[in-house]
Amino acid sequence: MAAKFARHPKQALKDYEEKVPKGIFRYCQKCGAKFYFARAGKYHVCPNCGYGFRVTARQRLKMLTKQFTEWDTDLTTTDPLKFPGYQEKLTKAREQTKLQDAVLTGQAEIRGQQAALGIMDPAFIMGSLGTANGERITRLFEKATELSLPVIMFTASGGARMQEGIQSLMQMAKISQAVNDHRAAGLPYIVVIMDPTTGGVTASFASQADIILAEPKAMVAFAGRRVIEQTIHKKLPQGFQSAENAYQNGFVDAIVPRSQQVDKLGQLLTIFAGQKWRGANGE
């Protein structure tokens, strides 16, 4: 009689899963591994494949340094197009990330060396580039040039922010000019590509650094996979838009796990300290 009323195994599993608190187990979108959340550790990485999970800019900052002075905290978008629903989206993103827009900027100390630091936040409307964070990144380079500081940018973005139209696209040119002025002053620029770095961010300041590092398994792309395949009418190779493929083809200088990034950045900053840097263009 008991067997008659026994639950189906799948139903029993579903019942148990509903009782497990949300977030106890994590799923890796890169390798498919499922594991107890604590195994991701303080760096929030998959213990199976090393993929770094998306975190907020402030979480990322805690992995890098305790010595940080934030810049331009008052910069906010003016919503130039009065785009429907945009203000509600901004309010939600600000509550979630504790940022005014999708990038955190300021001056940091890493392994005893000073640098201007920018960290893009994928939790803020997918790190999209709008007028406010475009201005903030521009000012980061301008102030770094004024103070003779190297710049370190952690990039994670879905590209230009559609809610701000052409004004969003113009940020790429503005930031690129600030990058060029910083380089002309003989100051180094280092990028760390996080997952995902795509669109206009990849096409501009994410690829303009003197040294480009990337996290394992990070997506590096301009257009989405489906858009490319529909355009060329061919299937892209597996891993085509990965940091590893970018490294093999010379776009990325090194793949650096999160646990090693502070040491690597400190080493590079120490090498650059007190000397003029010729830069990627050799000028």
N, C-alpha and C positions, 0 to 999 in steps of 0.2 A: 504493500500500500504506500509505503514511504517513497518508493521509486516512482510511483505514479505521479506524485506531486513534486518530485525533484525538479529544480530549475535547469533549464538548458545551459550548458557550459558558457555559451556566448553571453547569455543574459546574466549569469552569475558574475562573469568578468566585468560586464558593464556596470552592475550594481556595486561591485567593489571599487571600480575606477571612480564612480561618482562620490564615494566616501573619502577618497584620497584628496587631501587639500591641494588646491591649484598651485602649480609651481614646484611641487615636490619632485617630479620627474621632468627632465628636459629632453627635447628632441633636437638632434642636429640635422639641419636642412641640407648639409653637404654630404654626409656619409650615412645618414639614416639611423645613427646610434641613439638609443634611449638609455638614460642613466639618471641616478640620484643627483639632484641639483648641486649638492655640496662638492661633487667630484669636479665641477667646473672651476672650483677654486677662486681665489681673489681676482684672477685675470679673466674670468668668464670665458674659458676656452673648452672646446670639446676634448675630453680625455682620449678619444679614439683617433681623431684625425688632426687635431690642433687648430681647428677653425675658431676664430674669435667671434663670439656672439656680439650682436649689436648692443651697445650700451650708451647711456647719455653722456654728454660732454663732461659733466661734473663727475660721473663715475670714472671716466677715462682720465680725468685730471688727477684723481686720487691714486691712480696707478703710476703716475709719473713724478709727482713732486708734492711737497707740503708748503713750498715757498712760491706763492703766486699772488700777484697783484692784478686784479681785473681792470681792463680799460673799457671806456665807452659804454658804460652800463645803461645809459639813458637812451640809446638809439633804438627807435622803433619804426616800423613801417607806417606810412601815411595812407595805405590802401588806395593807391593812385587810380585804380579803375572802379572802385566801389563794387568789387566783385561779390555777387550774392553768396552769403554763407561764409565769406572769408574771415570776418571778425570773430565768428563763433569758433572757427578752426584755429585761429591764432590764440584765442583765450584758452582753449583746451590744451594746445601745445605748450603754452607758457606755464600752465598749472602742472603739467607732466614733467617738464624739463627744468623748471625754475630759471629759464632764460627768457630774454625779451625777443630773441630771434635765434636762428639756427646755427649760430657759431659763438663760441666762448673765446675771448681774446684777452691778452695781457702779457705781463712780464713774469718769467719763471726762472727758477734756479734748478738746474739739472746737473748733478754730480759736480757741484761747485762752480758751474759756468752759467752766466746769464744769457737768456735768449728771449726773443719775442715769440710767444706761443699762441697758436690758433687751433681750436678743436671744433670741427663741425659735428653737429648732433643729428643723427638719423632719426631720432624720435621726434624732432621738430619738423613736421610736414616733410618727412623724408630728407632732411638736410637740404632742401631746395634753396636755390640762390635767388634771393630777392633784393630789394633796394637797401634794406636796413643791414642785412648781413654782408652785402656787397660793399657797402660803405665802411662797415666795421673791419673787414679784411683789408680794404684799401688803407684805412688809417693804421692798421697794424704794421703794414710795410712802411708807411710814411714815418711813423714814430720810431720804428726800428732803424730806419735810415738816419733819422735825427740823432738817435742815441748810440749809433754805431753798433747795433746788436744784430746777430744772426736771426733768421726767422725759421721756426719749425711749424709746419702746418700738418695737422691730421685731417685728411679729407674723407668725407662720407656724404654722398649726395645723389639725389635723383636727377640733378640738373637744374635748369632754370625754372623758376616758379611761375606757372601759367597764370596765376591770379594777378600777377603784376605785369604781364605782357612784355612789350618791347623794352620797358624800363628794367626788367629783370635781365634781359639779354645784354643790355649795355653794361652791366656790372662786370662782365668778362673782360671787356676792353679796358675799363677803368682800373681793375685790379692788375691786369697785365702791364699797364703803364707803370703802376707803382712797383711791381716786381722788377721791371727793367731799371727804374731809378735806383732801387735797392742794390741791384747787381752792379750798376755803374759806379756805385760808391765803394765797390770792392768788398761787399758783405755777402756771406754765404746764405743759401736758402735750401732747406731740407724738407722734403715731403714724406709723410708716412701714409700710404694708401690703406684705408679701411674698407670694410664691406658695407654697402657697395659704393664705388666711385664711378659715376657715369655722366653722360650728357656734356653740357657746356663746362662743367667743372673739370672733367677729364681733358677736354679740349683746350682749356686755358691754364689756370695756375697750378693744377695738379700735375701737369706735365712740363712745367717750366722751371722746375727746381734744378739746382746743381747736382743734388743727390736725391734719388727717388728710392725709398724703401717701401715695402708692402708687407701686410700681414698675410699669413698662410691662408689660402683658399679665398681671399678677397676677390670680389667681382670688380674687374676693371673694364670699362666699356664706354662707347659713345652711345650708339643706338641699342635698343633691346634686341635680343636674339631673334624673336619672332619677326620684328620689323626687317632685320637684315635678310632673313631667310625668304620672306615674302618679296623682297626687292630683287635678290639675286637668283631666286628660285632654286636654291640649293640648301642642303642641311649643313649647318656649321659643325666642325669637329668637336668632339667632347672636350670640355675644358678650354674652349677657344677664348672665352672672356675671363679667364682666371689669372690671378697674380703670377702663378707658376708659368703660364704660357707667355705672359708679358715679360717675365724674367728671361725665359729661354730665347726670346726674340730681341732682347736688349733694351726694352722700354723701362724695365725696373732694374735697379742696381743690386738689390739684395732682398731676400725674403727674411724677415726678422720676426720671430715669435714675440708675443707681448712680454713674456718673462725676461727677454733679453734686450728689450728696446731702451730702457733707461741706460744700461751700460753702453749700448751702441751709440746712442745720442750723446752721452757724456764723452765718449771717446772721440767722436767727430768734432764736438764743440771744443775739446781740448786741443785738437790738431789745428783748428781754425783760429784759436785765441791769439790775439796780438799780431795778426798778420793779415794783409790784404789778400782777398781771394780773387783769383782770375775769373772764376765763373765758368758756366757751361759753354759760353760762346767764345771763351779764350781771350776776351778783351782785357 
